[in-house]
Amino acid sequence: MTDQIAGHRIVGRDLVPADDLLMISEVLPRETESVPVARRLVRDALLRWQLPGLVEAAELVISEMAANTVNHARADCMRVTVYRVGDDRVRVAVIDRSCAMPVLADAGDDTEHGRGLALVDAVSQQWGYDPFRWGKRVWADLVADGEDSPEGHVPMYNTPCGRPLTSR
């Protein structure tokens, strides 16, 4: 069954934008209990899209991004999204209402916190953020089998203010 929503098609639980990229999105309460829910959402999407090799890294990345939102954002909710942006590439993202932008910190050996974005940086091909007037979207690209995209082709959100932070 296929329904229509403002430039998108709904196919089962998948929201398919007009450009045919698959996307799954869910609004979750901004609370600690939502972090494992975000992991399950990502895992289920990747298994449905037959990308089991990305599950472990994607679960780690979304856990860190969701935990950052729980700890640092305002508002009562966050949106978790998973985009399939290619045959072997996904982009996971968390959208929140905090205007504080993410900072890749150099956590000391004795520090208990501050390593989340370093983990995201270590396992993703690229990560960044898109600032909005009312908050931000923090995203990370993951590629199956550690393959890089073709030279010069890095899919980006179609926004003039996207901020890629790393690229390998």
N, C-alpha and C positions, 0 to 999 in steps of 0.2 A: 504494500500500500504506500502510495506517495502523496503527500500533502504539500502545500505551498506556504511559505512564510517569507515575506519581503526579500526577494532575491535569493531565497534558499529553498531547497526541497528537503522534506523529512522522509527518510527511508528507514523504516524500523525506528531505532533510537538514534540513528545517525542524522546529523544535520549536514546537508550537502550544499555548500555555497554554489552560486551560479558558475564559478570556475571549476566545478566538479572535485574540489578538494574535500576529503572527508573530515568531519569535525564532530567531536562529542564534547558537550559542555554541561556543567552542572553548578548551580549555586549551592554553597554549603555554609552552615553557620561558622563564624570565626571563633572556633573553639578547638581545643586539643583533640577531641574525639573525631573531628573532621579529617585529620591527617591520614589515618588508615582508610577512610572512605575515599579520599583523593587517590591514594595508592591503588585501591581496588578499581576505581574508575579507569585509571591509566592502564593497569594490567588487563582488564577486560577488553578495552579498546584495542590494545596491541595484539592480544590473542585473537580477537575477532578479525583483525586485519592481517592475521598470519605473520606477525613480526615478533615471535617469541624471543629472539636474540636481543631485543631492546628492552625487555620487561625489567630486568634487574636494574639497569642504569636509569631507566625512566622512573621507576618507583623511588629510587634514591633521590633523584632530582626533584620530583614533585613533592616528596616528603620534606625536603629542605626548604623549598619555596613556600609550601603551605605553612610549615612551622614558623618561618619568618613572618608571614602574614598574621598568624595567630599571635605572635609575640610583639609585633611592632605596629600593626595597622590599627585603624579606628573602625568604626561602623560594625555592624553585627554580622556581616556576611562577606564571603569571597566567592569568586567564580573560578573554577578550574576548567581548563580546556585542553583538549588533545586534538591536534591537527595532523592529518596524514598529508604531507606536502610533497611526497614522491613515493616511488616504489619501495625505497628502503630508508626513508627519512620521515621523522615525526617532529613536531614542535609541541612541547608541553608549556603551559602558561598558567599563571595565577594572576587574577585581576583583583585589586583591592582599592579602597578609598583613602589610602595614605599617600600624601604627596612626597613623603621622604623616599628618596631614590636609593636603590641598593648600592652598597659599597663593598668591594672585595677587600676585606681586611687581612692584615698579616697577624694572625692570632699567635700569641706566644705559646711555648710548650706547656706552661702551667695554666693557661686560660681554659675555662670550661666551655665557653661560648665563642662564636665568631668564626667557626670553620665551615658553616653551611654553604656559603657562596664559593668557597675554595673547593668544596666537593663538587658543586655544580660545574665549576670551571674545569675540574679534572676529568669529569666523565662526559661532558657535552662537547659537541664539535664547536658550538658557538652559543653564547647567551647574551642577553641584553635586556633592555627595558624600553617601554614606550610611555612617556609621561602624558597624562591627561590633565585637564583643568581640575578635575575632582579626584584624581588618584593616579594609578599606574598599572601597567601590565608588565610582569617580569616573565621572560620566556627563555627556553633553551631548546636548541636543535640537537637531536640524536640521530645518528646514522648507523644502520645495521652493518655488522662486520667491520666496523672501524673505517669504512671507506669514506673518503672525502668526496665532496661534490665536484663536478668538473670545474676547472679553473675559471674564475670570474662569475660563477653561478651560485650565489648565496640567496635563497629565497628570503625575502623580508616582508614584514607587514607593510601594507600599502599606506604608510603614514609618513608625513614629512619629518616627524620628530623621533623616529626609531633610533635606538642607541645600541648598536652591537658592541659588546665589550671585549669579546675574544674571537679569534678565528684561527683554526689550526689548519 
